[in-house]
């Protein structure tokens, strides 16, 4: 893993401008400790919620070689992120315009020729993301589950890391571990939590309380809840139908929860960049 001092030096060099203006970091990374938390479906619907609210959004599927955003949307894209990592395409040439306000760079799955993604690849990736950032209000990245080196490096370069957890104790523990790893690596962004698949509001609040107890006690920092999402059978149906849930069920309680999360994330992003300018 890149040493923290080296990583900060590289990022400072990468984003430094002649006028010494502070760079715009509008990157939101969605992650989870393991698969099955609903990370991709939540990140996709959050992106869609921001787009229908008038925000320009770029969604990048970086669940390396296990990507499924395109499948959930029933889209086939000839060009995917593998073409960037192979060096055959730059990032901007991979953009798929799904909606006026919602663009995608799709990932790939099960490729035997998927290249190894190392620190140099991630550095180049964020260099090109930064070149695209002024065209978008938010850049949402769906990472792989777990704490692989390349996933952690993506999180460390993001303004906000959104950690998706279910209410299960094992998932809450995984969420705590991600908090711990980010603190250990001196993460400077904002860590936020979504508790997904809640039986009801109390179920979600209890799960978050358990997380807060562990985070406060062991790593001496608060956990930040950005929203609860119900366990809704209609989400499963939307996946099977390959449709965006909040578009299919716009007036449902769960859709309203996700739309509220979209707004909360954008509001938090504005605060992050205001605080960065003040420094």
C-alpha positions in Angstrom: 0.0 0.0 0.0 1.2 3.5 -0.7 2.7 5.1 2.4 0.5 7.9 3.6 3.2 10.5 3.2 3.8 9.4 -0.3 0.1 9.4 -1.1 -0.4 12.9 0.2 2.6 14.1 -1.7 1.3 12.6 -4.9 -2.2 14.0 -4.5 -0.8 17.5 -3.6 1.3 17.4 -6.8 -1.6 16.1 -8.8 -4.1 18.7 -7.8 -1.9 21.7 -7.4 -2.8 24.6 -9.8 -0.7 27.6 -10.7 -3.2 29.9 -9.1 -3.1 27.8 -5.9 -6.9 27.3 -6.0 -8.2 24.4 -4.0 -9.2 21.5 -6.2 -12.8 20.4 -6.4 -13.3 16.9 -4.8 -16.9 15.8 -5.6 -16.2 12.1 -5.3 -18.6 9.9 -3.3 -17.4 6.3 -2.8 -19.9 3.6 -1.8 -18.4 0.6 -0.1 -19.3 -2.3 2.2 -17.5 -4.9 4.2 -18.9 -7.8 2.3 -21.3 -8.5 -0.6 -25.1 -8.7 0.0 -25.6 -5.4 1.8 -27.3 -3.8 -1.2 -24.4 -1.4 -2.0 -24.9 -1.3 -5.7 -28.6 -0.9 -5.7 -28.4 1.9 -3.1 -25.6 3.7 -5.0 -27.5 3.4 -8.3 -30.7 4.8 -6.8 -28.9 7.5 -5.0 -27.3 8.6 -8.3 -30.7 8.6 -10.0 -32.2 10.5 -7.1 -29.6 13.2 -7.4 -30.0 13.3 -11.2 -33.8 13.8 -11.1 -33.2 16.5 -8.5 -31.3 18.4 -11.1 -27.7 17.4 -10.3 -25.3 16.3 -13.0 -23.9 12.9 -11.9 -21.2 10.6 -13.2 -21.5 7.0 -11.9 -18.3 4.9 -12.1 -18.6 1.1 -11.5 -15.3 0.2 -9.9 -16.4 -3.1 -8.4 -13.4 -4.6 -10.2 -14.3 -7.6 -12.3 -17.5 -8.1 -10.3 -19.4 -5.1 -11.7 -23.1 -5.4 -12.2 -24.5 -1.8 -12.5 -25.0 -2.4 -16.3 -26.8 -5.6 -15.6 -29.2 -3.9 -13.2 -30.0 -1.3 -15.9 -30.2 -3.9 -18.7 -27.5 -2.1 -20.6 -24.7 -3.5 -22.7 -21.7 -1.3 -23.2 -19.0 -2.2 -25.6 -16.5 0.0 -23.7 -15.9 -0.5 -20.0 -13.4 0.4 -17.3 -11.2 -2.5 -18.4 -10.3 -0.6 -21.5 -9.0 2.2 -19.3 -6.9 -0.1 -17.1 -5.5 -1.8 -20.2 -4.5 1.6 -21.5 -6.6 1.5 -24.7 -9.0 4.2 -23.8 -9.0 7.4 -21.7 -11.8 7.7 -19.1 -13.8 10.3 -20.9 -14.2 8.1 -24.0 -16.0 5.4 -21.8 -18.8 7.6 -20.7 -22.3 6.2 -21.5 -25.0 8.9 -21.4 -28.0 7.2 -19.8 -29.9 10.5 -19.0 -29.2 14.2 -19.5 -28.1 14.4 -15.9 -26.8 10.8 -15.4 -23.8 9.4 -17.1 -22.0 6.1 -16.5 -18.7 4.4 -16.9 -19.5 0.8 -16.6 -17.4 -2.0 -15.2 -16.9 -5.6 -16.3 -17.3 -9.0 -14.7 -15.5 -12.3 -15.0 -12.8 -11.3 -17.4 -9.9 -13.6 -17.4 -7.8 -10.8 -19.0 -8.6 -8.2 -16.4 -5.4 -6.4 -15.7 -3.9 -6.1 -12.2 -4.9 -2.7 -10.7 -2.0 -1.3 -8.7 -1.2 2.1 -7.1 -0.1 3.5 -10.4 -3.4 2.6 -12.0 -5.4 4.2 -9.2 -3.2 7.3 -9.4 -3.8 7.6 -13.1 -7.5 6.9 -12.6 -8.0 9.8 -10.2 -5.9 12.1 -12.4 -8.5 11.6 -15.2 -11.5 11.7 -12.8 -10.2 15.1 -11.6 -10.2 16.3 -15.2 -13.8 15.3 -15.5 -14.9 16.7 -12.2 -15.9 20.2 -13.3 -18.5 18.8 -15.7 -20.4 17.1 -12.8 -21.9 18.0 -9.5 -21.2 14.5 -8.1 -19.0 11.6 -9.1 -20.3 8.4 -7.5 -18.1 5.4 -7.4 -19.3 1.9 -6.6 -16.3 0.1 -5.1 -15.8 -3.6 -4.5 -16.9 -5.0 -1.2 -14.2 -5.7 1.4 -10.9 -3.9 2.1 -8.6 -4.9 -0.8 -5.7 -2.5 -1.3 -7.1 -1.0 -4.5 -10.5 -0.5 -2.8 -9.0 1.3 0.2 -6.9 3.5 -2.1 -10.1 4.6 -3.9 -11.8 5.4 -0.6 -8.8 7.4 0.6 -9.1 9.6 -2.5 -12.8 10.3 -2.0 -14.4 13.3 -0.4 -17.1 11.2 1.2 -17.1 7.4 1.9 -20.6 6.0 2.3 -20.4 2.6 4.1 -23.5 0.4 3.5 -24.4 -2.0 6.2 -27.4 -4.3 6.9 -28.7 -4.7 10.5 -27.0 -8.0 11.0 -24.2 -8.0 13.6 -21.6 -9.4 11.2 -22.4 -6.5 8.8 -22.1 -3.9 11.6 -18.8 -5.4 12.5 -17.6 -5.0 8.9 -18.7 -1.4 8.9 -16.7 -0.8 12.1 -13.6 -2.4 10.5 -13.9 0.0 7.5 -14.0 2.9 9.9 -10.9 1.6 11.7 -9.0 1.1 8.4 -9.8 4.6 7.2 -8.7 6.2 10.5 -5.5 4.1 10.5 -4.7 5.4 7.1 -5.5 9.0 8.1 -8.5 9.5 5.9 -9.3 13.2 5.6 -12.8 12.9 4.1 -16.2 12.3 5.7 -17.3 8.8 6.7 -21.1 8.2 6.5 -23.2 5.2 7.1 -26.4 3.9 5.5 -28.2 1.1 7.4 -30.0 -0.9 4.7 -32.6 -3.6 4.8 -34.2 -2.4 8.1 -37.3 -4.2 9.3 -38.4 -0.8 10.6 -37.0 2.5 11.9 -36.3 1.0 15.3 -34.4 -1.9 13.8 -32.2 0.5 11.9 -31.6 2.8 14.9 -30.6 -0.1 17.1 -28.1 -1.4 14.5 -26.6 2.1 14.2 -26.4 2.4 18.0 -24.4 -0.8 18.2 -22.0 0.6 15.5 -21.7 3.9 17.3 -20.8 2.1 20.6 -18.0 0.2 18.9 -16.6 3.2 16.9 -16.7 5.5 19.9 -15.1 3.0 22.3 -12.3 1.6 20.1 -11.4 4.3 17.7 -12.6 7.3 19.6 -14.6 9.0 16.9 -18.3 9.4 16.2 -20.1 7.4 13.5 -22.3 9.5 11.2 -25.7 8.1 10.0 -26.8 9.5 6.6 -30.0 7.4 6.4 -32.0 4.2 6.9 -33.5 2.2 4.1 -36.3 -0.3 4.6 -36.1 -3.9 3.6 -38.5 -3.7 0.7 -39.7 -6.5 -1.6 -40.2 -4.0 -4.4 -36.4 -3.4 -4.5 -35.9 -7.1 -5.3 -38.6 -6.8 -8.0 -36.9 -3.8 -9.5 -33.6 -5.7 -9.7 -35.4 -8.7 -11.4 -37.0 -6.2 -13.9 -33.7 -4.4 -14.4 -35.3 -1.0 -13.5 -34.3 1.8 -11.2 -36.3 1.3 -8.0 -37.1 4.9 -7.2 -38.3 5.4 -10.8 -40.5 2.3 -10.6 -41.9 3.2 -7.1 -41.4 6.9 -6.8 -44.0 7.5 -4.0 -43.1 4.6 -1.8 -41.6 5.1 1.7 -38.4 3.4 0.7 -38.0 5.6 -2.4 -38.5 8.7 -0.2 -35.8 7.4 2.2 -33.3 7.1 -0.7 -34.2 10.5 -2.1 -33.5 12.0 1.3 -30.2 10.2 1.4 -29.3 11.7 -2.0 -30.0 15.2 -0.7 -28.1 14.6 2.5 -25.0 13.4 0.6 -25.0 16.4 -1.7 -25.4 18.8 1.2 -22.5 17.1 3.0 -20.4 17.4 -0.1 -21.0 21.1 -0.2 -19.8 21.4 3.5 -16.7 19.3 2.7 -15.6 21.6 -0.1 -16.5 24.8 1.9 -14.3 23.5 4.7 -11.5 22.7 2.3 -11.6 26.2 0.9 -11.3 27.7 4.4 -8.1 25.7 5.1 
